[in-house]
Amino acid sequence: MTSRKVALSAFVAAILAWMPAAHAGLLWSYSYSGAGVSGNGYLTTSSTLNAGAYSITGISGTRGGLPVESLLAAGNYAASGGGLLLSDNRLYPGSPSLGYGGFTVAAGTDLYNVYNTGGLYYDLAGANCGAADCGQPGHLGTLVSFTATLVPSVEWQFSYSGTGVSAGGILTTLATSVGGHYQIVGLSGTRNGEAMNALFPAGNYLASGGGVLLSDNLLSATDPFLEFGGFTFHAGSDRYNVYYNSDGKYYDLAGANCPAATCGDINHLGTPISFSLAQVPEPGTAALLAIALLGLGIVRPRREAPPV
């Protein structure tokens, strides 16, 4: 290989390393309802099938009017009623959409497992999962109708940091902007090493400090990327709001630092942060760029070679 090709290959590798990772997830709108039970929102999943199913990686939604605080990882969890809730976090492209494990979320003061067995969907509250009879006939949970529909989406790689605060991950938005803004409908990542996989829908939420956290879930492709409402998520044991203020700064506001009387005042805006955002390329974009650049490297030497 010529020195020019070696240099070009190194240049392409550097470009690909600099670019955000290729679009790696899918977005699904979901809803379910039954007697006294309802839930809806968005699920994010892997983009490739594994044993016929996608892996559920994040959620943004409500259950019974309460925001989903977190999506539990695949596994077994002690139910408040004494039994065990099982989760495999697998979403199937056909019908039924869920398997026996389904997915488990935390909402309000309990855990809830949404799953399928025998071709029927159920919402099983932890309180209704007894040690002796959970999963037995008559103790399967509330029968619900469940739908999941693939939705066009865009992914954005984000990161932010400030004094004592560091976070990063992926924001998922609907594919079409409205009025110059994309609607954020999902996220995954970490804040100070703690997982954040549940985005609160746009709205107002009680902060652990007694105040109110505001979310509009609006994102712009250019700086400032966020609005005053920003987005709110749960990580560890608290809720956090990331937003852009009228003073031209971004903030990370922990619920514990949002008191009832002074939240949002000049001394209670949260931690000032630097916030960065980059759209994640669609699958194949990076590969096409690499091919194009390498193609130029292959063609040019042929054109410049002296005649034989």
C-alpha positions, 0 to 999 in steps of 0.5 A: 500500500502506498504512503498516500493510501496509508495516510488516507486510511488513517484519515478515514479511521479518524473521521469515523472515530470522531463521528457519533456511533451509527443509529443503533435503536428503534422507537415504538409507540405502545399502549395498553388498557384493561379494567382500571388499568392503562399505560402508554408511551414509547419504548426504545429497542435495539435495531437488530433481532436476537432470537427473533426479538428486539431488546427493550432498552428504554421507556417514556410513558405513564401507568395509571396517570403516573410517570414511569420512573424506570425500566428494570433490567431483564431479571427477577424482582421481588414483588411487594406482594411477596412473589417474583416478577419476571422480565426478559425485556424482549419485544417481538415484531409480530404478534404477540409483541411480548413474551412471558417475561415482558417488561417491568417498570417502576411507577408510583410506589410499586412495580408493574410487569406487562407480559403475555401468556397463552396469547393474552396480555396482562398487567401484573402489579407487585401488590397482586403478586403473592408468594404462593400464587403469583402467576397461577390462574386467577393471579395473573394480573389484569387482562389488557389489550396491548399494541406496539407500533414502530415509529420513525425516529432520530437519535442524538448523542448528548453529554454534559458536565459541571461541578460534581455532575457528569452525564451522557447517552442517547436522546431519541426524538420523533423524526419530524420537527415541528416549529423547529423543534423535535419532540424527545420521546426516549433516552438512555445513558448514565448520570454520575454512573447511575443508569437513566432509562426512563424519560418523563413525558412533557409535563410538571413533576413533583420534586423531592425537595418540594418544588416542581420540575418542568419539562417540555421535551423539545430539542433543537438541532442548533444551539441552544439545543434545549428550551426552558422546560428541557427534559426530566428523567429518573436516575438513582433515587431522584429526578433530574431536569436538564434545561436551558435558562434565560441567562444563556446557561444550561443547568442540571437541577436535582429534585432534592435541590428544588424546594417548594418556595425557591425552586427556580430562583437565582440561587436554586437553578441547579448546577451550571453545565456545558451541554453538547449534542450531535445527531447520530448518523443513519445506518450506513452513512459512516460506511458510505463516507468511508467508501467515498473517501477510500474511493478517491484515494484509489482513483487519484493515484491511477489518474496521476500515474505517469504513462507507461 
